[in-house]
């Protein structure tokens, strides 16, 4: 399976939110990283065929999704950043409603509801009105709704918003399992959400894919450019004036600094070279 994006452009008034965005994804998790306001949600709404692009095309297995029409939407699962709800519906009523909208066979819908609600520990929440659920709980209910038709293409816009640490771990484990036979696009600005599970990471900037590669290759671009040093407060200020400091941590009377250098800088003996992370890459692209 492949999903190919070719030259997507979207304007709001005079501003280009997406500017000729081109990329391709196959089975596995493709994470889209960018700060808020960088166009992630616009991109996902276009992928979901909710919003038309001004220019460009999207192809699923070589076929234009506009021509596939309902055939594309039947294999699609979409979790918006702010999903709507009928507040008086229970979680179970909401899922049944979504199953009808997606024309999912009753037996298949029941199996999917049982499977995914169990993974996300929602068995005891099915009879509560949605308006009475916490933000994290409603997020989990919405994730099950996106999976109710067992989609081949799954679009998750900020899916971990509102989830506590335990829920995030369960969700990541579930995604890792789902990704074995699906194309999953996941948008976030939190790098820990995609550690160890993403096959490919895309950094959106100025409407384009500023970086697009495997996590390993993206991190390798900063090899021998990330250092840590323990120093005093005055010298810490000098580091902030001369290098890109990504972390500052007080250690008694000393300060521990993590910083990025240009590859041309000769390391000093007091610097400790450390392995780059996706967060380092993120900060090198977007700054603090």
Backbone as JSON, one array per atom type, in Angstrom:
{
  "sequence": "XXXXXXXXXXXXXXXXXXXXXXXXXXXXXXXXXXXXXXXXXXXXXXXXXXXXXXXXXXXXXXXXXXXXXXXXXXXXXXXXXXXXXXXXXXXXXXXXXXXXXXXXXXXXXXXXXXXXXXXXXXXXXXXXXXXXXXXXXXXXXXXXXXXXXXXXXXXXXXXXXXXXXXXXXXXXXXXXXXXXXXXXXXXXXXXXXXXXXXXXXXXXXXXXXXXXXXXXXXXXXXXXXXXXXXXXXXXXXXXXXXXXXXXXXXXXXXXXXXXXXXXXXXXXXXXXXXXXXXXXXXXXXXXX",
  "N": [[0.84, -1.2, 0.0], [0.44, 2.24, -0.74], [0.5, 5.75, -0.11], [0.46, 8.64, -1.81], [1.45, 11.97, -1.96], [1.22, 14.74, -3.95], [2.47, 17.73, -4.75], [0.84, 19.41, -3.06], [-0.97, 22.32, -2.38], [-2.22, 24.89, -0.36], [-4.08, 27.74, 0.3], [-4.89, 30.38, 2.53], [-6.59, 33.19, 2.25], [-4.1, 35.43, 1.54], [-2.05, 33.9, 2.43], [0.1, 31.12, 2.18], [-0.53, 28.04, 3.37], [0.13, 25.39, 2.89], [2.66, 24.52, 0.61], [3.17, 23.33, -2.23], [3.57, 20.73, -1.26], [5.08, 17.59, -1.18], [5.24, 14.11, -0.86], [5.64, 10.65, 0.16], [4.2, 7.69, 1.49], [4.3, 4.42, 2.93], [3.23, 1.24, 4.31], [3.17, 1.43, 7.84], [4.17, 3.8, 10.41], [3.99, 7.16, 9.8], [5.2, 10.0, 10.96], [4.24, 13.34, 11.46], [5.8, 16.15, 12.25], [5.67, 19.31, 13.77], [5.44, 22.73, 14.89], [2.57, 24.19, 16.6], [0.2, 25.64, 14.39], [1.59, 25.33, 12.05], [0.5, 24.04, 9.89], [-0.26, 21.39, 10.09], [-2.85, 20.38, 10.76], [-4.4, 21.34, 8.62], [-3.19, 19.91, 6.52], [-3.87, 17.28, 7.29], [-6.65, 17.37, 7.13], [-6.99, 17.67, 4.4], [-5.86, 15.24, 3.52], [-7.81, 13.6, 4.54], [-9.88, 14.08, 2.87], [-11.67, 16.02, 3.59], [-11.22, 18.66, 3.22], [-10.64, 20.5, 0.31], [-7.68, 20.72, -1.72], [-5.96, 23.63, -3.03], [-4.22, 23.24, -5.08], [-2.63, 20.33, -6.48], [-2.46, 16.72, -5.89], [-3.66, 13.61, -4.42], [-2.78, 10.25, -4.1], [-3.89, 6.96, -3.7], [-2.5, 3.88, -3.64], [-1.78, 4.41, -6.29], [-4.08, 5.47, -7.43], [-6.16, 8.28, -7.91], [-7.53, 9.91, -5.15], [-9.79, 11.47, -5.31], [-11.13, 10.41, -7.47], [-11.56, 7.85, -6.53], [-13.34, 8.37, -4.49], [-16.04, 7.49, -2.47], [-15.0, 4.96, -2.09], [-12.41, 5.39, -1.19], [-12.91, 6.7, 1.25], [-14.1, 4.66, 2.66], [-12.02, 3.04, 3.47], [-10.7, 4.56, 5.23], [-9.67, 5.99, 8.31], [-10.17, 8.61, 10.59], [-9.06, 10.82, 12.97], [-9.82, 13.84, 14.12], [-8.24, 16.88, 15.33], [-9.86, 18.24, 17.13], [-12.37, 16.55, 17.83], [-15.86, 16.35, 17.13], [-18.95, 15.95, 19.04], [-22.0, 14.4, 20.23], [-23.27, 15.5, 23.09], [-25.01, 14.15, 24.88], [-24.98, 11.54, 24.12], [-23.94, 8.25, 24.98], [-20.73, 6.62, 25.28], [-20.92, 4.17, 23.97], [-23.22, 4.53, 22.36], [-22.27, 6.54, 20.71], [-20.23, 5.21, 19.27], [-21.78, 3.29, 17.92], [-23.27, 4.99, 16.33], [-21.27, 6.14, 14.7], [-20.45, 3.83, 13.39], [-22.7, 3.29, 11.82], [-22.7, 5.58, 10.17], [-20.37, 5.08, 8.76], [-21.06, 2.86, 7.45], [-20.48, 0.27, 8.39], [-20.42, -3.19, 8.76], [-22.54, -4.77, 11.15], [-21.7, -6.93, 12.78], [-18.9, -6.86, 12.37], [-18.34, -4.28, 13.29], [-18.96, -4.6, 16.0], [-16.98, -6.42, 16.8], [-14.67, -4.89, 16.39], [-15.13, -2.74, 18.13], [-15.12, -4.08, 20.6], [-12.48, -5.07, 20.62], [-10.75, -2.73, 20.41], [-11.68, -1.01, 22.42], [-11.1, -2.5, 24.63], [-8.29, -2.58, 24.59], [-7.76, 0.11, 25.1], [-8.8, 0.37, 27.58], [-11.59, 0.96, 28.14], [-13.87, -0.29, 28.94], [-15.48, 0.16, 31.18], [-16.63, 2.58, 30.76], [-18.61, 2.85, 28.93], [-21.31, 3.44, 29.29], [-21.54, 6.0, 30.15], [-22.52, 9.42, 29.66], [-21.09, 11.35, 27.02], [-20.52, 14.0, 27.67], [-19.84, 13.88, 30.31], [-17.37, 12.81, 30.48], [-13.82, 12.92, 31.03], [-11.3, 14.99, 29.39], [-9.16, 13.4, 28.42], [-10.33, 10.86, 28.51], [-12.44, 11.14, 26.68], [-10.91, 11.5, 24.44], [-9.83, 8.96, 24.09], [-12.15, 7.5, 23.57], [-12.77, 8.66, 21.12], [-10.64, 7.81, 19.58], [-11.18, 5.07, 19.32], [-13.5, 5.33, 17.79], [-12.4, 6.24, 15.39], [-11.21, 3.94, 14.55], [-13.15, 2.14, 13.99], [-14.02, 1.07, 11.58], [-11.94, -0.52, 10.93], [-9.63, 0.61, 9.49], [-7.54, 0.99, 6.51], [-5.99, 3.17, 5.99], [-4.98, 5.42, 8.34], [-5.52, 8.39, 9.99], [-4.28, 10.49, 12.36], [-4.65, 13.2, 14.22], [-2.87, 14.94, 16.43], [-3.15, 12.81, 18.45], [-2.54, 12.03, 21.08], [-3.2, 14.02, 22.82], [-4.21, 15.05, 25.97], [-4.0, 12.52, 27.07], [-2.84, 10.52, 29.79], [0.45, 9.55, 31.15], [0.49, 6.66, 31.34], [-1.61, 5.96, 29.65], [-0.59, 6.96, 27.27], [1.53, 5.2, 26.78], [0.16, 2.74, 26.42], [-1.31, 3.44, 24.18], [0.7, 3.96, 22.27], [1.78, 1.39, 22.05], [-0.41, 0.06, 20.95], [-0.63, 1.42, 18.49], [1.77, 0.66, 17.32], [1.28, -2.02, 16.85], [-0.94, -1.85, 15.12], [0.23, -0.66, 12.94], [1.47, -2.58, 11.44], [0.01, -3.44, 9.28], [-1.1, -1.23, 8.07], [-1.28, 2.13, 6.75], [-0.26, 4.77, 8.59], [-0.71, 8.05, 9.46], [0.48, 10.36, 11.69], [0.15, 13.22, 13.55], [1.99, 15.52, 15.51], [3.5, 17.59, 18.07], [5.12, 16.7, 19.93], [7.91, 15.02, 20.57], [8.4, 12.66, 22.0], [6.14, 11.17, 21.64], [6.45, 9.69, 19.37], [8.78, 8.29, 19.48], [10.66, 5.43, 18.81], [8.61, 4.16, 17.39], [8.02, 5.21, 14.92], [8.28, 4.91, 11.43], [8.99, 6.74, 9.54], [9.72, 10.23, 9.58], [8.42, 13.44, 9.22], [9.18, 16.81, 8.94], [7.35, 19.63, 8.97], [7.63, 22.78, 7.5], [7.15, 26.11, 6.65], [5.19, 25.3, 4.88], [6.24, 23.18, 3.47], [7.98, 19.98, 3.23], [10.41, 20.12, 5.29], [12.3, 18.39, 6.36], [12.57, 14.9, 5.77], [12.65, 11.74, 6.52], [13.98, 8.62, 7.85], [13.84, 8.16, 11.45], [16.39, 7.48, 12.45], [18.22, 8.34, 10.46], [17.67, 11.07, 10.41], [18.48, 11.84, 12.97], [21.16, 11.21, 12.76], [22.15, 13.26, 11.25], [22.89, 15.18, 13.02], [25.05, 14.15, 14.29], [27.95, 14.24, 16.31], [27.51, 16.87, 16.87], [26.1, 17.55, 19.07], [26.37, 18.34, 22.42], [27.16, 18.08, 25.94], [27.8, 19.93, 28.91], [29.1, 20.71, 32.11], [29.02, 23.56, 34.01], [29.64, 26.91, 35.35], [27.27, 29.54, 36.31], [27.9, 31.99, 35.02], [29.53, 31.22, 32.85], [27.69, 29.65, 31.6], [25.96, 31.53, 30.53], [27.62, 32.53, 28.53], [27.72, 30.33, 26.83], [25.09, 30.31, 25.97], [25.05, 32.6, 24.49], [26.72, 31.98, 22.39], [26.22, 29.47, 21.34], [23.66, 27.09, 20.36], [21.61, 26.52, 22.79], [19.85, 23.84, 24.08], [18.96, 22.77, 26.39], [18.94, 23.5, 29.84], [20.03, 22.91, 33.03], [19.9, 23.05, 36.5], [22.41, 22.07, 38.76], [23.06, 21.79, 41.78], [25.38, 24.19, 42.71], [26.26, 24.43, 40.18], [25.72, 24.42, 36.56], [24.16, 22.43, 34.19], [24.51, 22.1, 30.77], [23.02, 21.48, 27.65], [23.77, 21.49, 24.28], [23.85, 22.6, 20.83], [26.22, 22.53, 18.19], [27.95, 24.01, 15.37], [29.19, 21.96, 12.72], [31.78, 22.63, 12.17], [32.97, 23.48, 14.51], [35.56, 22.92, 16.8], [35.58, 20.48, 19.27], [35.79, 21.07, 22.79], [37.82, 19.88, 25.54], [36.34, 19.62, 27.85], [33.79, 19.2, 27.02], [31.14, 16.9, 26.62], [30.37, 14.56, 24.28], [27.17, 13.68, 23.06], [24.49, 11.44, 22.14], [22.41, 12.4, 19.45], [18.92, 13.33, 19.61], [15.47, 13.04, 18.5], [14.22, 15.25, 19.49], [16.31, 17.1, 19.65], [16.74, 17.41, 16.91], [14.28, 18.49, 16.17], [14.35, 20.97, 17.56], [16.54, 22.1, 16.32], [15.48, 22.62, 13.84], [13.22, 24.26, 14.28], [13.86, 25.99, 16.35], [13.87, 27.57, 19.66]],
  "CA": [[0.0, 0.0, 0.0], [1.14, 3.52, -0.73], [-0.25, 6.99, -0.2], [1.39, 9.61, -2.4], [1.01, 13.36, -1.96], [1.96, 15.38, -5.05], [2.32, 19.16, -4.99], [-0.3, 20.0, -2.36], [-0.91, 23.74, -2.02], [-3.46, 25.42, 0.22], [-3.95, 29.14, 0.71], [-5.95, 31.08, 3.25], [-6.38, 34.57, 1.81], [-2.83, 35.57, 0.82], [-1.01, 33.09, 3.07], [0.2, 29.72, 1.79], [-0.36, 27.13, 4.5], [0.92, 24.32, 2.27], [3.27, 25.1, -0.58], [3.74, 22.29, -3.1], [4.02, 19.62, -0.41], [5.18, 16.32, -1.89], [5.82, 13.04, -0.04], [5.05, 9.34, -0.07], [4.26, 6.82, 2.67], [3.74, 3.08, 2.78], [2.8, 0.69, 5.58], [3.94, 1.88, 8.99], [3.79, 5.09, 10.99], [4.64, 8.36, 9.28], [4.92, 11.07, 11.9], [4.36, 14.71, 10.95], [6.19, 17.0, 13.37], [5.7, 20.75, 13.49], [4.79, 23.51, 15.96], [1.19, 24.59, 16.35], [0.06, 26.68, 13.38], [2.47, 25.11, 10.89], [-0.25, 23.45, 8.78], [-0.5, 19.95, 10.27], [-4.28, 20.07, 10.71], [-4.82, 21.56, 7.23], [-2.69, 18.77, 5.76], [-4.64, 16.09, 7.62], [-8.01, 17.53, 6.61], [-6.91, 17.39, 2.96], [-5.68, 13.8, 3.4], [-9.09, 12.95, 4.87], [-10.83, 14.55, 1.85], [-12.61, 16.95, 4.22], [-10.88, 19.98, 2.7], [-9.99, 20.36, -1.0], [-6.48, 21.55, -1.91], [-6.01, 24.56, -4.16], [-3.45, 22.57, -6.13], [-2.02, 19.07, -6.07], [-3.25, 15.49, -5.89], [-3.31, 12.54, -3.49], [-3.01, 8.96, -4.74], [-3.82, 5.75, -2.88], [-2.14, 2.77, -4.54], [-1.71, 4.89, -7.66], [-5.36, 6.0, -7.89], [-6.53, 9.57, -7.35], [-8.57, 9.68, -4.14], [-11.02, 12.13, -5.77], [-11.81, 9.47, -8.34], [-12.0, 6.73, -5.69], [-14.52, 8.86, -3.77], [-16.47, 6.72, -1.31], [-14.11, 3.82, -1.92], [-11.29, 5.83, -0.34], [-13.4, 7.0, 2.59], [-14.43, 3.41, 3.36], [-10.81, 2.43, 4.05], [-10.06, 5.67, 5.95], [-10.03, 6.36, 9.68], [-9.67, 9.98, 10.81], [-9.27, 11.44, 14.28], [-9.47, 15.27, 14.07], [-7.64, 17.44, 16.54], [-10.96, 18.55, 18.04], [-13.52, 15.82, 17.32], [-17.17, 16.76, 17.63], [-19.69, 14.9, 19.73], [-23.32, 14.67, 20.76], [-22.92, 15.38, 24.51], [-25.87, 13.26, 25.65], [-24.7, 10.16, 23.72], [-22.93, 7.49, 25.71], [-19.64, 6.16, 24.41], [-21.41, 3.08, 23.13], [-24.11, 5.11, 21.35], [-21.42, 7.28, 19.78], [-19.59, 4.23, 18.38], [-22.82, 2.73, 17.04], [-23.61, 6.05, 15.36], [-20.16, 6.23, 13.74], [-20.48, 2.61, 12.59], [-23.75, 3.46, 10.82], [-22.23, 6.57, 9.2], [-19.32, 4.48, 7.93], [-21.64, 1.68, 6.8], [-19.72, -0.89, 8.83], [-21.22, -4.35, 9.13], [-22.81, -4.78, 12.59], [-20.84, -7.93, 13.44], [-17.53, -6.36, 12.32], [-18.26, -3.13, 14.19], [-18.95, -5.12, 17.37], [-15.66, -7.01, 17.05], [-13.69, -3.81, 16.48], [-15.4, -2.01, 19.38], [-14.65, -4.91, 21.72], [-11.02, -5.15, 20.57], [-10.04, -1.48, 20.67], [-12.08, -0.46, 23.72], [-10.37, -3.27, 25.63], [-6.89, -2.12, 24.58], [-7.7, 1.45, 25.69], [-9.41, 0.28, 28.91], [-12.81, 1.77, 28.14], [-15.01, -1.16, 29.18], [-16.35, 0.68, 32.24], [-17.05, 3.95, 30.44], [-19.5, 2.82, 27.77], [-22.66, 3.92, 29.59], [-21.48, 7.39, 30.62], [-22.66, 10.43, 28.6], [-19.81, 11.92, 26.6], [-20.3, 15.28, 28.35], [-19.34, 13.62, 31.66], [-16.03, 12.22, 30.39], [-12.66, 13.82, 31.02], [-10.75, 15.22, 28.06], [-8.39, 12.23, 28.02], [-11.24, 9.75, 28.29], [-13.13, 11.36, 25.41], [-9.92, 11.28, 23.38], [-9.74, 7.52, 23.89], [-13.4, 7.12, 22.91], [-12.67, 9.13, 19.73], [-9.67, 6.94, 18.9], [-11.92, 3.86, 18.95], [-14.39, 5.71, 16.69], [-11.6, 6.31, 14.16], [-10.77, 2.58, 14.19], [-14.32, 1.26, 14.0], [-14.12, 0.37, 10.29], [-10.67, -1.24, 10.72], [-9.17, 1.29, 8.26], [-6.22, 0.74, 5.95], [-5.29, 4.44, 6.14], [-5.41, 5.99, 9.61], [-5.02, 9.74, 10.17], [-4.44, 10.84, 13.77], [-4.18, 14.57, 14.43], [-2.61, 15.14, 17.86], [-3.97, 11.8, 19.11], [-2.23, 11.8, 22.5], [-3.6, 15.18, 23.63], [-5.09, 14.71, 27.09], [-3.72, 11.2, 27.63], [-1.82, 10.51, 30.84], [1.6, 8.74, 30.71], [0.16, 5.24, 31.16], [-2.44, 5.87, 28.45], [0.28, 7.18, 26.12], [2.27, 3.96, 26.53], [-0.78, 1.78, 25.84], [-1.66, 3.91, 22.84], [1.85, 3.73, 21.4], [1.87, -0.05, 21.81], [-1.48, -0.28, 20.02], [-0.26, 1.95, 17.18], [2.85, -0.17, 16.78], [0.64, -3.24, 16.35], [-1.78, -1.49, 13.98], [1.05, -0.2, 11.81], [2.0, -3.7, 10.67], [-0.77, -3.64, 8.05], [-1.79, 0.02, 7.76], [-0.56, 3.39, 6.62], [-0.7, 5.65, 9.68], [-0.15, 9.39, 9.59], [0.29, 10.84, 13.06], [0.71, 14.56, 13.72], [2.27, 15.87, 16.89], [4.66, 18.45, 18.28], [5.79, 16.09, 21.08], [8.75, 13.99, 19.96], [8.33, 11.4, 22.73], [4.98, 10.41, 21.15], [6.78, 8.86, 18.2], [10.03, 7.57, 19.69], [10.73, 3.98, 18.64], [7.52, 3.54, 16.63], [7.84, 5.82, 13.6], [9.1, 4.46, 10.32], [9.43, 7.95, 8.84], [9.35, 11.48, 10.26], [8.4, 14.6, 8.33], [9.12, 18.11, 9.62], [6.7, 20.65, 8.14], [8.07, 24.16, 7.74], [6.81, 26.99, 5.51], [4.32, 24.59, 3.95], [6.97, 22.13, 2.76], [8.65, 18.99, 4.07], [11.78, 20.6, 5.48], [13.06, 17.16, 6.51], [11.71, 13.75, 5.52], [13.54, 10.58, 6.5], [13.82, 7.76, 9.02], [14.35, 8.81, 12.66], [17.83, 7.24, 12.6], [18.96, 9.2, 9.54], [17.49, 12.45, 10.85], [19.35, 12.07, 14.13], [22.57, 11.11, 12.35], [22.56, 14.55, 10.7], [23.46, 15.99, 14.11], [26.13, 13.4, 14.93], [29.11, 15.06, 16.66], [27.11, 18.28, 16.97], [25.35, 17.72, 20.32], [27.28, 18.17, 23.55], [26.76, 18.53, 27.27], [28.9, 20.41, 29.73], [28.72, 21.23, 33.43], [29.79, 24.79, 34.17], [29.0, 27.84, 36.3], [26.2, 30.35, 35.71], [28.45, 33.0, 34.12], [29.95, 30.57, 31.62], [26.46, 29.19, 30.95], [25.49, 32.65, 29.71], [28.47, 32.59, 27.34], [27.27, 29.27, 25.93], [23.81, 30.72, 25.37], [25.33, 33.66, 23.51], [27.56, 31.51, 21.28], [25.74, 28.19, 20.81], [22.21, 26.89, 20.47], [21.38, 25.73, 24.0], [18.53, 23.2, 24.03], [18.57, 22.37, 27.74], [19.71, 24.08, 30.93], [19.57, 22.24, 34.24], [20.67, 23.4, 37.69], [22.96, 20.94, 39.51], [23.7, 22.45, 42.92], [25.86, 25.52, 42.31], [26.68, 24.36, 38.78], [24.66, 24.37, 35.56], [24.39, 21.48, 33.11], [24.04, 22.66, 29.5], [23.02, 20.66, 26.44], [23.81, 22.5, 23.22], [24.21, 22.2, 19.48], [27.3, 23.32, 17.59], [28.19, 23.79, 13.95], [30.15, 20.86, 12.55], [33.13, 23.17, 12.07], [33.51, 23.78, 15.83], [36.39, 21.9, 17.42], [35.1, 20.27, 20.64], [36.72, 21.28, 23.9], [38.0, 18.65, 26.32], [35.31, 19.51, 28.89], [32.51, 18.87, 26.4], [30.81, 15.49, 26.49], [29.54, 14.31, 23.1], [26.01, 12.85, 23.37], [23.73, 11.0, 20.96], [21.29, 13.29, 19.12], [17.56, 12.81, 19.7], [14.53, 13.74, 17.63], [13.95, 16.57, 20.07], [17.4, 17.95, 19.19], [16.48, 17.72, 15.5], [13.13, 19.41, 16.17], [14.78, 22.3, 17.99], [17.45, 22.65, 15.31], [14.64, 23.07, 12.71], [12.24, 25.32, 14.64], [14.33, 26.9, 17.4], [13.18, 27.53, 20.96]],
  "C": [[0.87, 1.25, 0.0], [0.13, 4.68, -0.76], [0.73, 8.06, -0.65], [0.73, 10.98, -2.44], [1.87, 14.11, -2.98], [1.58, 16.85, -5.19], [1.15, 19.83, -4.3], [-0.03, 21.46, -1.99], [-2.26, 24.16, -1.47], [-3.2, 26.82, 0.72], [-5.15, 29.55, 1.56], [-5.7, 32.57, 3.04], [-5.05, 34.63, 1.07], [-1.74, 34.65, 1.35], [-1.06, 31.65, 2.56], [0.45, 28.88, 3.04], [0.45, 25.91, 4.07], [1.41, 24.83, 0.93], [3.96, 24.02, -1.42], [4.25, 21.08, -2.34], [3.96, 18.31, -1.17], [5.86, 15.29, -0.98], [5.11, 11.74, -0.36], [5.22, 8.48, 1.16], [3.71, 5.45, 2.3], [3.39, 2.56, 4.17], [3.75, 1.09, 6.71], [3.47, 3.25, 9.43], [4.65, 6.19, 10.39], [4.25, 9.51, 10.18], [5.17, 12.43, 11.25], [4.59, 15.62, 12.15], [6.23, 18.45, 12.94], [5.08, 21.46, 14.68], [3.33, 23.76, 15.6], [1.15, 25.72, 15.33], [0.88, 26.48, 12.14], [1.77, 24.42, 9.72], [-0.55, 21.97, 8.92], [-1.98, 19.61, 10.09], [-4.83, 20.28, 9.3], [-4.41, 20.38, 6.36], [-3.54, 17.53, 6.02], [-6.08, 16.19, 7.1], [-8.05, 17.29, 5.09], [-6.73, 15.89, 2.73], [-6.99, 13.05, 3.63], [-10.19, 13.3, 3.88], [-11.94, 15.4, 2.45], [-12.44, 18.34, 3.61], [-10.19, 19.81, 1.34], [-8.72, 21.21, -1.06], [-6.73, 22.55, -3.03], [-5.27, 23.99, -5.36], [-2.94, 21.26, -5.57], [-3.01, 17.91, -6.02], [-2.75, 14.54, -4.81], [-3.69, 11.23, -4.16], [-2.89, 7.83, -3.72], [-3.63, 4.57, -3.83], [-2.23, 3.19, -6.01], [-2.99, 5.49, -8.21], [-5.69, 7.3, -7.16], [-7.68, 9.39, -6.37], [-9.87, 10.4, -4.51], [-11.83, 11.2, -6.67], [-12.29, 8.24, -7.57], [-13.24, 7.1, -4.88], [-14.83, 8.06, -2.53], [-15.61, 5.5, -1.05], [-12.92, 4.16, -1.05], [-11.77, 6.06, 1.09], [-13.77, 5.74, 3.37], [-13.21, 2.75, 3.99], [-10.04, 3.45, 4.9], [-10.58, 5.78, 7.38], [-9.4, 7.7, 10.0], [-10.05, 10.45, 12.21], [-8.86, 12.9, 14.18], [-8.85, 15.73, 15.38], [-8.71, 17.75, 17.59], [-12.23, 17.85, 17.55], [-14.83, 16.32, 17.94], [-17.88, 15.62, 18.33], [-21.12, 15.38, 19.99], [-23.22, 14.45, 22.27], [-23.76, 14.39, 25.3], [-25.71, 11.79, 25.23], [-23.76, 9.52, 24.74], [-21.83, 7.1, 24.73], [-20.11, 5.08, 23.46], [-22.34, 3.6, 22.02], [-23.32, 5.87, 20.28], [-20.77, 6.33, 18.78], [-20.6, 3.62, 17.42], [-23.2, 3.72, 15.95], [-22.53, 6.16, 14.29], [-20.15, 5.0, 12.83], [-21.54, 2.71, 11.49], [-23.3, 4.45, 9.74], [-21.21, 5.97, 8.24], [-19.8, 3.22, 7.22], [-20.82, 0.43, 7.11], [-20.69, -2.0, 9.23], [-21.34, -4.46, 10.65], [-21.89, -5.74, 13.33], [-19.4, -7.44, 13.48], [-17.34, -5.17, 13.25], [-18.16, -3.59, 15.64], [-17.59, -5.69, 17.73], [-14.61, -5.92, 17.23], [-13.88, -3.01, 17.76], [-14.85, -2.78, 20.57], [-13.12, -4.91, 21.78], [-10.37, -3.85, 21.02], [-10.44, -0.83, 21.99], [-11.37, -1.19, 24.85], [-8.92, -2.79, 25.74], [-6.76, -0.78, 25.29], [-8.44, 1.53, 27.03], [-10.64, 1.17, 29.04], [-14.06, 0.95, 28.51], [-15.99, -0.57, 30.2], [-16.91, 2.07, 31.96], [-18.14, 4.01, 29.38], [-20.87, 3.43, 28.03], [-22.69, 5.37, 30.06], [-21.72, 8.35, 29.45], [-21.3, 11.05, 28.28], [-19.49, 13.21, 27.34], [-19.71, 15.09, 29.75], [-17.92, 13.04, 31.66], [-14.96, 13.29, 30.49], [-12.16, 13.98, 29.59], [-9.98, 14.01, 27.55], [-9.27, 11.04, 27.71], [-11.98, 9.91, 26.96], [-12.18, 11.15, 24.24], [-9.83, 9.79, 23.06], [-10.99, 6.99, 23.19], [-13.33, 7.49, 21.42], [-11.68, 8.29, 18.92], [-10.35, 5.65, 18.45], [-12.85, 4.16, 17.78], [-13.64, 5.75, 15.36], [-11.21, 4.92, 13.65], [-11.94, 1.64, 13.89], [-14.52, 0.52, 12.69], [-12.84, -0.36, 9.93], [-9.95, -0.69, 9.49], [-7.78, 0.86, 7.82], [-5.35, 1.99, 6.01], [-5.85, 5.13, 7.38], [-4.72, 7.33, 9.81], [-5.32, 10.19, 11.59], [-3.81, 12.21, 14.02], [-4.09, 14.86, 15.92], [-3.36, 14.11, 18.7], [-3.72, 11.65, 20.6], [-2.59, 12.97, 23.39], [-4.56, 14.73, 24.73], [-4.85, 13.35, 27.69], [-2.66, 11.29, 28.71], [-0.68, 9.58, 30.41], [1.29, 7.27, 30.47], [-0.67, 5.06, 29.89], [-1.6, 6.06, 27.19], [1.04, 5.91, 25.76], [1.37, 2.92, 25.89], [-1.12, 2.15, 24.4], [-0.53, 3.68, 21.87], [2.0, 2.25, 21.07], [0.8, -0.49, 20.8], [-1.14, 0.19, 18.61], [0.81, 1.09, 16.52], [2.29, -1.46, 16.19], [-0.18, -2.93, 15.09], [-0.96, -1.2, 12.74], [1.59, -1.34, 10.96], [1.26, -3.87, 9.34], [-1.57, -2.4, 7.66], [-0.8, 1.13, 7.45], [-1.12, 4.32, 7.69], [0.05, 6.97, 9.59], [-0.51, 9.92, 10.96], [0.93, 12.21, 13.18], [0.91, 14.85, 15.21], [3.35, 16.96, 16.92], [5.45, 17.94, 19.49], [6.6, 14.9, 20.58], [8.66, 12.66, 20.69], [7.14, 10.55, 22.28], [5.37, 9.42, 20.06], [8.11, 8.13, 18.33], [9.81, 6.07, 19.54], [9.6, 3.37, 17.8], [7.4, 4.07, 15.21], [8.82, 5.24, 12.58], [9.72, 5.64, 9.59], [8.93, 9.17, 9.6], [9.47, 12.63, 9.27], [8.3, 15.86, 9.19], [8.53, 19.12, 8.65], [7.22, 22.03, 8.52], [7.81, 24.97, 6.48], [6.04, 26.23, 4.43], [4.97, 23.47, 3.18], [7.52, 21.11, 3.76], [10.11, 19.4, 4.2], [12.74, 19.42, 5.66], [12.09, 16.0, 6.34], [12.58, 12.51, 5.41], [13.23, 9.69, 7.7], [14.35, 8.5, 10.25], [15.87, 8.67, 12.8], [18.64, 8.18, 11.71], [18.83, 10.67, 9.92], [18.41, 12.77, 12.02], [20.82, 12.04, 13.74], [23.08, 12.41, 11.74], [23.19, 15.45, 11.75], [24.58, 15.26, 14.85], [27.34, 14.3, 15.11], [28.8, 16.55, 16.69], [26.35, 18.58, 18.25], [26.27, 17.38, 21.49], [26.6, 18.58, 24.85], [28.0, 18.95, 28.03], [28.34, 20.9, 31.05], [29.63, 22.42, 33.72], [29.12, 25.69, 35.2], [28.03, 28.75, 35.55], [26.74, 31.37, 34.71], [28.85, 32.38, 32.79], [28.74, 30.03, 30.86], [25.89, 30.28, 30.06], [26.31, 32.78, 28.44], [28.07, 31.52, 26.33], [25.99, 29.69, 25.21], [24.01, 31.81, 24.32], [26.04, 33.13, 22.26], [27.11, 30.2, 20.64], [24.22, 28.12, 20.96], [21.96, 25.95, 21.64], [19.96, 25.17, 23.97], [18.05, 22.74, 25.39], [19.51, 23.01, 28.75], [19.16, 23.54, 32.23], [20.48, 22.59, 35.41], [21.13, 22.14, 38.4], [23.76, 21.51, 40.68], [24.1, 23.86, 42.54], [26.27, 25.57, 40.85], [25.45, 24.3, 37.86], [25.07, 23.35, 34.49], [23.73, 22.01, 31.84], [24.09, 21.59, 28.43], [22.9, 21.62, 25.27], [24.22, 21.88, 21.89], [25.32, 23.11, 18.97], [27.25, 23.14, 16.08], [29.26, 22.71, 13.81], [31.59, 21.36, 12.48], [33.78, 23.46, 13.42], [34.34, 22.62, 16.37], [35.93, 21.71, 18.86], [36.2, 20.54, 21.67], [36.75, 20.04, 24.77], [36.92, 18.48, 27.39], [33.93, 19.17, 28.33], [32.35, 17.36, 26.32], [29.9, 15.31, 25.27], [28.41, 13.35, 23.47], [25.25, 12.51, 22.09], [22.58, 11.97, 20.69], [19.95, 12.57, 19.27], [16.68, 13.55, 18.7], [14.19, 15.11, 18.18], [15.05, 17.56, 19.68], [17.17, 18.37, 17.74], [15.34, 18.73, 15.4], [13.56, 20.83, 16.51], [15.75, 22.93, 17.0], [16.66, 23.2, 14.11], [13.82, 24.29, 13.09], [12.75, 26.3, 15.69], [13.52, 26.76, 18.67], [11.96, 28.43, 20.94]]
}
